[in-house]
Amino acid sequence: MAPAIPAAMERPHFIGIGGAGMSGIAKILAQRGAKVAGSDAKESATAESLRALGVTVHIGHAAEHLADDASAVVVSSAIRADNPELARAAELGIPVVHRSDALASLMDGLRAIAVAGTHGKTTTTSMLAVALTELGLDPSYAIGGDLAGPGTNALHGDGEVFVAEADESDRSFQKYDPEVAIVLNVELDHHANYASMDEIYESFEAFTAKIRPGGTLVVGEHAGARELARRVADREGLDIVTVGESEDSDARILKIVPNGMKSEVTVALDGVEHTFTVSVPGRHYAHNAAAALAAGARVGIDPAELAQALTAYTGVGRRLQLKGEAKGVQVIDSYAHHPTEMTADLEAMRGAAGASRLLVVFQPHLFSRTQELGKEMGDALALADASVVLDIYPAREDPIPGITSELIIAAARQAGADVTAVHDKAAVPGVVAGMAGPGDLVLTMGAGDVTDLGPLILDHLSK
């Protein structure tokens, strides 16, 4: 039986309903019986999947898209104040609800596991969602990417567990009150919202303060996550579980054995060893799986059963997702856009590629991130045999004078990288097809629309 729908969510209108976070909430509400509508800038597979659930999706933003009887307008931090539907909501006196508040209301009455961290949230949330489903626990989940199996980023389940990706970028994860919180890592990112590591730590401390009494904080081995654990260690009633390869980890990763595009992982938890397969290469994905195992155990799931269920995870969209192969060249898509993520995925692909060449098509994401981390992005690209770098994908930001992808290109060349600048995105498939040969691995990388290039590159290669 579906939980009751909050009155404000009975007839919600989502501005930007096609976004990963927004669409997930809209899907769950529709599955619970709400009359959902919304708008998005362009047609997409997500819009079609929403319509299949009975959701009304308008293309483009216009005041007339907002129904007079809407119970609330749901927005994310990406929606600008001058949006015509937002202005219409003010005229009609329709309350405006932030995406995070809408998601928090969906977790009410359920055993929530919230997955946070600068990197790895989507993968870890997905691993838990897949494993719990495999065990027949019928969880609800809201994820920032589409699961490879179900092909969706969100689902309403009849089970008692709700697994949610908790986004720190705009501090909205402070709205949730999970039974178990996972913090994989803590680094400085989202520079338009955070000016320093102190602000980042303050934000994560506020998130952990919302863990329900008697609940658990699972922290990864990253130095920032362990520092967070130290800062909140004296919080009364908080159970802290550390995950990592170090001897003092509560959930200790004993072994990671690479095997092509998979790894065999052994984790010791509460004195018992569990060995299972992680169907994505790279140490960071093994760490994500270990965190999922520790978190699931803390909501009462048998660790031995959960470990085996984790083998059912086959990937999530844009997280080292194989897009196809043509003329002996594999094309894989990566969402990595922060230097730490870029380095981790490039090292994982270097191991999987073996002696073959690793070619990267990188699209920087956000002017503010490029301004702060452009050099480090360039350094990461030196791990590839050759790279194509596109112009910055602006997303929600306006340009910053003097900040272009040339910052990354210059840093990459300084680090010894072979880099080609391509300003016309439409020219990239032809450029890459001319570079790649049999046995090479091409990685499209970034959080913007670089993902669209994978099929086009494959098409050029096949010709």
N, C-alpha and C positions, 0 to 999 in steps of 0.2 A: 504493500500500500504506500503510495507516494505521500511524503510529508505535505502538510498544508502549505498552500502558496500564500506568502505575505500579501496583504491587500494591495500594497504598492506595486506588486509584481503580477497582478492579475491580467493587466492589459498594457504591458510595457512597450515602449518604443525605443529602439537602440539606434543611436547615431554612430555610424561606423560599424555596423553589425557584421561585416565581413572579416573583421580583425580576429586574430587567433583567440584572444581572451574574451572578447565580446561575443563571438559566435558560440563559444562553448557554453556560456551562461544562457544565451538565447535557446540553445538546443535543449538544455536541461529543463528550462521553464516550459518549453513547448511539450516536452515529454511528460511533464507533470500536469499538463492540462491548461496552461495559461494561453491567452490569445496574444501572440507575440507578433510585433511588426518592427520594421527598421529600415534604414537606408545605408547605402554604401557608395563609394565613389565609382566603382566599376563592377561589371559582371565578373563572376568567378565560380569555380567549382564549389566554393563554400556557400555562395548565395543559392546555388541549385540544391545543395544538401539541406539548407534551411527550408527552402520551399517544399522539399519532399516531406518535411515534418509539419507542414501547414503554416509556416511562417510567411508573412507578407514582407517581401523585400523590394524596396524601391531603389532604382539606380539614379545616383545623383542626389544632391541635397537641396531641398526646397521646402518652404514653409507648409505647402499644401500636403506634403507627405505625412505630416503629423496629424493623426486623427484627434478630433475634439474631445473624445472620451478616453484618451490614453490615461492610464492610472499613474504613469511616471515616465520620464525620459531618462534613459540610461546613457551615460557618457564615460569615456576614458579620458586620461590626461592629455591625449593627443587631439582632442576636439577643441577647436579654437572658439573663443568667446563670441566671434561674429558669425557663427554658423546660423543659417536662417531658421533651421528647425529649433535650435536652442532659443532664438529670439521669439519664435512663435510660442514656445512653451511658457516663456515669461508672460506673454500677452494673455494666455489662457489660464495662467496660474497653476500649471501642471508642475508638480515637484520634480526636481532634477536629482538623480541618484547616481553616485559614482559607481563604476564597474565593481570596485572592491566591496562596496556595501551590498550590492546585489549578490555577489558571490558569497559573502559572509552569511547572508540570510538563507542561502541554500544549504549551508552546513549546519544550521540550527538543529539540535536534537540528534545529530549523528556523531560518530567517532571520527573526528577529522585528523588527517595527517597532512600537514602543510610542508611543502618542500621549498626551501629557500637557498640562496647563495648566489654569488656573482656568475657562476658557471655551473652547468649540469642539471639545472632544475627540471627542464623538460624531459630529459632522458630518465632521471631517477623517478619522477612522477609516473612516467610511462611504464617503467619496469614494475613498479608497484601495482599499477592498474591492471597490467597484463597478468601478473602472477596471481593477484587476488581473484581475477576473473577465471583463470585456469583452475583455481581451487574451488570454484563454484560459490564464492562468497558474494557475487553480484554487487560489486562496489559501484558507487557513483564516482565520477572523476571529471576534472576540468584541467586540461593540459594545453600548453602553448604550441602544440604541433599535432599532426594527424598520425595516429598509430598505424603501423604497417598492416596489421591484421584487420581490425575493424574499420580502418580507414576514416576514423573520426577523432576529434580532439576532446569530445565530451560525451558523457552518457549518464542518464539517471538510472541507478540500479536500486533494487529493493533491499540490498544488504545494509548493514549498520555502519559501514566504513565509507568515508568520503575522502578521496585523495585529491589534493589541489596543489597546483603550482602557485607559489607565493612570490609575487613580483616586488622587488625592493626598489625598482627604478624611481618610483614617485612616492615612496613610503607607504603605499597602499596596503602592503602586507601587514601593517600594524592593526588593520581592522579585524584580523582573524583571531580566533581563540581555539587553537588546535589542542587535541589531546597529546599528539606527538608532533614535534617540529624537527625538521632536518635542516641543518645549515652546513652545506658542503664546503664553502669557502667564503672568504670575505676580502674583497679587493676594492680599490677605488675605481669607480666607473660612473656613468650617468652624470657627467660633469656639469650639466646644466642644472642639476638638482642637489649635488653634493660638492662642497668646496674642499673637503679634507677627509682624511681617514677618521678623524675624531667624529665628524658628522655621520660617517658610515657606521661606525661602532655604536653611536647613540641610537641610530635607526634600528640596527639589529637587536640592540638591547631592549628597545621598546617592543619589538616583535616577540622576543622570547618572554617578555614580561606578561604577554597575553596567553601563554601556555596554561591550560587548565590546571587547577590544584591537583598535585599528585601526578602530573604529566611528565613527559620525557623530552629532553633536548638531545638529538643525535648530531654530533659534530664530526666533520671530516678531518683529515690530517693536515690540511692546509694551515699555514701559520696563522692566518687571520681568523680562521674558525676556532683554532685552539686558544687564541687570545680572547676571543669572545667567550669561550667556555670559562676561562680564568676570571673574566670580569663578572660573570653571573654565578660563579661556583657557590657563593654563600647564600643564594636565594633559597629560602626555606621550602622544603617539599619538592624541589626540582630534581629529577633524576637525570643525570648527564651520562650519555654513552658515547665514548670516543671510538672512531673507526679509522683504521689505517694500517700501514705496514710496520710501524714502530712497535717495540716490545710492550710498551705501556698501553696499547690500544685495547679497549674492552672488546671490540669486534676486530680481531687482528687478521689481516690478510697475510696468509702464510706463503702463498704461491700464486703467481700469474704466469701461465704458460701460453705464449702466443701460438696460434695455429691458423695461419692464413688470415681470413677476415673474422676469426673468432678467438676466444681465449678460454682456457680452463682455469678456473679460479678456486682456491681453497681458502675458506674463512673459518677461524676458530671463534665461536661465540659461546659464552658460558661453559667453557671447557670441552665443547664438542666441535669436531671438525666437520665442515660441510664443503663438498666439492661439486661445482656446477659449471655449466657453459654460459659464457656471455657472448652473444652473437654479434658483437661489434668489437673491432680491434682497439687496442690502446689501454694503457694503465688507468687513465681517468675513468673509463667506462667500468673497469673492474671495481674501482673505488665507489662509483655510483651504485653498483649492484650490492656491494657490501653494506652501504648505508641503507638501502632498501630492505635488506635482510634484517638489519638491526631494528629498524623502525617497525617492520611488520611483527617482529617478535614481541615488541612492546605493546602491541594491541592484542596480544594473546594468540597469534598465529604460530603453529608449530614450526620452528626454524628448519627442520629437516624437510618438511613438506614444502615450505616456502622456497627453500634453496632450489629444489628440483623444479618448482613452478616458474622460477626466474628464467629457466632455459627456454620457456615459451616466448620470451621477448625476442622479437625479430627486427626491431628498429622502429624509428619514428621519423616522420618526414623532416628532411633537411639536416639530420644528424648522421653524417657519413652514410647517406642514402644512395644506393646504387641506382643510377638512372638508366643504365644500359651499357651495351658494348657494340662497337662497330669497327670493322677492319682491325680487330685485335687491340683496340683502345677502350679501356673502361672509363666511364664518366661517373663521378661520384659527387654528390652535393653536400656541402657543409654550411651550417649556420654560423660558424665561428666568425666573430667580428671584433673581439677583444684580443690583444696579443697573447694572453695566456691560453685562450681557447685555440687560437691559430696555431701556436706552437704545439699544443697537445695533439690536435688533429693531424698536423703535418708530420709529427713524429710517428703517430699511429699509422698513417698512410705510407710513410717511408718504410716502416717495418713490413707492411702488407705488400708493398710494391716490389720488395726485394731489390734485384739488380736493375730493374726497369727505371725509366725516367719518371719523375713526379712533376707534372705541370699544373700550375695554379692560375685560375682566373679569379682575381680578388677585386671586390667592390667595397671600398670603405663605407662605413655607415655612420652618419652624423658628422657635422662640421666640428662640434665641440669635442667629440671623441678623437677625431683626427688631430685637432689642435693639441690635445694633451698627450696622445699616445701614438702619434704618427711615426716617430722614430722607432718605437718598439714594434709597430706593425711591419715596418721595413726590415728590421732585424729578423723577425719571424719568417718573412718571405725568403730569406737566405737559405732556409732549410729545403726549398724546392730547387729543382734543376733549372726551371725557367718559370717566369710569371708574366701574366698580362694584368695590368692594373687599370681599372676603370675610374671614371669620375666619382666623386662622393655622392652617395645616395642620401638626400637630405632628410627624408622621412618628415618629421614634424618641425624641423628647424629651418630658419632662414640662414642664408649664407653668411659667413664671417669673412670680412675682407682679408685677403692674403692666405686663406686656408683652402688648399686644394690637395688633390691626390699627389701632386708633385712632392709634397713633404715626405710621403711614404716612399715614393720612387727614388728620391735622392738618398734617403736613409738605406734603402735596400741595396742600391748600387754601392754605397759606402761600405756595406757589409759584404760586398762581393757577389751580390745576386745578379742574375741575368733577368732584366726587367724590360718589358715593352709597354709603353703607355698607349692605350686605345681610348679615344674620347667618344667615338661613335659606337654605342653598344651593339648596333646592328652589324657592325663589321667583325665583332669578336668571333663568331663561329667560323668564318673563313680564315681568320688569323690562326686560330687554334688548330683547325684542320690541317693547315699548312705546316704547323710545328710538330704535331703528334705522329708517332709511328707505331707499328705493332709492338705490343707489350707495355706501352706507356699507360700511365694513369693520369687522368685529368680531373682536377678538383675545382669545382665552382664554389667560391667561398664568400660569405658575407650575409648580412641580415636583410638586405634589400631585395630587389627584383632580379639579381644575378641568377637566382634559381631558375628563371625562365630560359636561361641559355643552354642548359643541359640537353634537352631534346633537339635544339637547333644545332648544337655541336655534333651530336650523333648523326643528325640528318646530313650535315656537310661531310662528315667522315664517310658515311655510307656511299656518297656520290663520288 
